Amino acid sequence: MNIFEKLDIKTGINACGTVTRLGGSRLPDEVIRAMADVSKSFVPMHEFHKKAGSYIAGLLGVEACCITCGAAAGLAISAAATMTRGDSQKALQLPDTTGMPDEILMLKAHRILYDQALLLSGAKIREIDTTLCTAKDIDTDAIKSIDTDIAKDKIEKAITNKTALFVYVAERENVQGSIPLPDIVPILKHHNIPIVVDAAAEVPPVGNIKKYLDIGADLVLFSGGKEIRGPQASGLILGSKEIIDYCHINCCPNYSIGRSMKISKENIAGLIAAVELFTQKDYNRQMSTWEDMTNQICASLADRNDIQVRAGYPAEPGVQPAIILRAYIKPLKITAAELQQKLQTASTPVYVDIKDDEIFLNPQCVEPEELEPLISTLHECLDLV
């Protein structure tokens, strides 16, 4: 019996993607072997942590890297780093921020549930509201221009001697109230305010690894346990060597707020192996495979008269990576929530997400051999209605 059988937990097919609530991604054999190999040895963790970060930075073509136990931990460590600026005594003082700049600027449109992690450092978030009431007779292009100009002015006025950093959330960059990162960078660079981009689930495309740094961000954060396919409890802070050095001071195994965000030698080794594989992967081929899977799902359901089915891409924020083609199914005899429940309690559970009156299936974590049982389960659940 495996551990799930011992605990009477049924496993299923993950058609949601690399979500934490289902355990992230499926680890390649090379990652599992790397984790098992280091589990039998002892090593100076400070040295292993830093050298592993340098090695990963080289693989990804960035200046520096600090490994964390997840992207949310990366938010907390980045905030601590930019407040303490290399002062180890201040790092030990946190979350007491007395004597430090401790305000984090964020666009109001970029507030997400994960930004609570920033507050663990002792920092305070200061929202910048870019919402405007604009005259009806101004054309759309003019409105966009005015919004951006006024938003930039609001950012400028929000900067004080208490400002420690600016956090930009990549998944929110196209929502109403957001403005493009290139418009923000010059303002913050002028005031020497570090820019941290939360891009936790923003791969693929692989180009996003360097995109935000190339635009001018100082740090960018990624989950190691999503498309990179490393251990679920792993993450990457990439960017400026100076600020990455500050991150190390605040990160495990040092004694700061990061001490409670422990990174095991097994997770570090697994993440190294995962990044090696990630940099070698043919994503043109992978994207084609995912597209074929989605089209097969849609084709297999096309003749049913109790649903409407289509292939498409998510338009709403927070559903990442947005470039992977999904299958959208609108049931006509039951609600989408009822179909979702039937699927996850089926003899072969299939986990799907829901948006309004549709369920949608992401092929990112579906193995080719799972496609046939996934389609069979869809038909079985619809036939029961």
Secondary structure, 3 states (H helix, E strand, C coil): CCHHHHCCCCCCEECCCCCHHHCCCCCCHHHHHHHHHHCCCCCCHHHHHHHHHHHHHHHHCCCEEEEECCHHHHHHHHHHHHHHCCCHHHHHHCCCCCCCCCEEEEEHHHCCHHHHHHHCCCCEEEEECCCCCCCCCCCHHHHHHHHHHHHHHHHHHHCCCCEEEEEEEHHHCCCCCCCCHHHHHHHHHHCCCCEEEECCCCCCCCCHHHHHHHHCCCEEEEECCCCCCCCCCCEEEEECHHHHHHHHHHECCCCCCECCCCCCHHHHHHHHHHHHHHHHCCHHHHHHHHHHHHHHHHHHHCCCCCEEEEEECCCCCCCCCCCCCEEEEEECCCCHHHHHHHHHCCCCCEECEEECCEEEECHHHCCHHHHHHHHHHHHHHHHCC
